[in-house]
Amino acid sequence: MIVGCETAALNENQVRTAVLETLAETHSDGVIAALFFISLEECLLCLPIKWRIPSIL
C-alpha cells in the first residue's frame, strides 16, 4: 500500500492526490531532513575547536 488510506472508495483524482501527498512526505522525511542535519553538522564543524569541546580547555 503506497498511501495510508483505503483507496477503494476514492476516485482517480483523490488517489492521485493521496499518492502525491505520500511522495511529498517521503521526500521531506528522507531527503530534506537529511540535508538539513548534514548542513547543521557542517556548520558546527566550522566553529573553533574551543567552542565545540569546552572540556579540553
C-alpha angles and dihedrals in degrees: 000000000000098000127046097235138070106273099187093087095043126097122230095268093051091049090051090050092049092050092049091049091051092049092048092050092047091049091050094049098041105034113018095044092048092050090048094054093043090053091046090053091049090052092050091050089057092061117099113268093245090062094047097048110024093170093074094063 
